[in-house]
Amino acid sequence: MTQPEVSRWAAFTSDPDGGNPAGVVMNAGGLTEGQMLGIAQEVGFSETAFIRSWDPPSARFSTVSALTPMRSGR
């Protein structure tokens, strides 16, 4: 499996290197929960969001899984 690209997004700041960092993985629909958990553990941020499906024209997310390095939350 090719490792998906993980983007770093920062909350609560206007500085991209500051704030509360979170990982975001687009196009994660083909990943298993175990693979997502492994990526979240490797990234090491307190949260990593996996966009499993979305509608690009409307920019609406339809399925997002959020995982910490220890467990998943939906």
C-alpha positions as CSV (number, residue, x, y, z in Angstrom):
1,M,0.0,0.0,0.0
2,T,1.2,3.5,-0.8
3,Q,1.4,5.7,2.2
4,P,-1.3,8.4,1.9
5,E,-0.3,12.1,2.1
6,V,-0.9,13.6,5.6
7,S,-1.4,17.3,5.7
8,R,-0.7,19.3,8.9
9,W,-3.5,21.7,9.7
10,A,-3.2,24.1,12.7
11,A,-6.2,25.2,14.7
12,F,-6.5,28.3,16.9
13,T,-3.8,30.3,15.1
14,S,-3.0,32.3,12.0
15,D,0.6,30.9,12.0
16,P,0.8,27.7,10.1
17,D,3.6,26.5,12.3
18,G,1.7,27.2,15.6
19,G,-1.5,26.4,17.2
20,N,-3.0,23.0,17.8
21,P,-1.7,20.7,15.0
22,A,-3.8,18.0,13.5
23,G,-3.2,15.6,10.7
24,V,-5.6,15.4,7.8
25,V,-5.7,12.6,5.2
26,M,-7.8,13.2,2.1
27,N,-9.1,10.3,0.0
28,A,-8.9,7.8,2.9
29,G,-11.9,5.7,1.8
30,G,-9.8,2.7,1.0
31,L,-8.1,2.5,4.4
32,T,-9.1,0.1,7.1
33,E,-9.5,1.3,10.7
34,G,-6.3,-0.5,11.5
35,Q,-4.4,1.3,8.8
36,M,-5.8,4.7,9.9
37,L,-4.8,4.0,13.5
38,G,-1.3,3.1,12.4
39,I,-1.0,6.4,10.4
40,A,-2.3,8.3,13.4
41,Q,0.2,6.7,15.6
42,E,3.0,7.4,13.2
43,V,2.0,11.1,12.7
44,G,1.8,11.5,16.5
45,F,-0.5,14.5,16.6
46,S,-3.3,14.5,19.3
47,E,-5.9,14.1,16.4
48,T,-5.7,13.0,12.8
49,A,-8.8,13.3,10.6
50,F,-9.4,10.9,7.7
51,I,-11.7,12.1,5.0
52,R,-13.3,8.9,3.7
53,S,-15.7,10.4,1.3
54,W,-16.6,13.9,0.1
55,D,-18.3,15.9,-2.6
56,P,-15.7,18.2,-4.2
57,P,-18.2,20.5,-6.0
58,S,-20.0,21.3,-2.8
59,A,-17.0,20.9,-0.5
60,R,-19.2,18.9,1.9
61,F,-17.7,16.0,3.8
62,S,-19.9,13.0,4.1
63,T,-17.7,10.6,6.1
64,V,-14.9,11.7,8.4
65,S,-13.1,9.4,10.9
66,A,-11.1,11.1,13.6
67,L,-8.4,9.1,15.3
68,T,-6.0,9.7,18.2
69,P,-2.8,7.8,18.4
70,M,-4.6,5.4,20.8
71,R,-8.2,5.0,19.4
72,S,-10.8,6.0,16.9
73,G,-13.8,8.3,17.2
74,R,-16.5,8.9,14.7
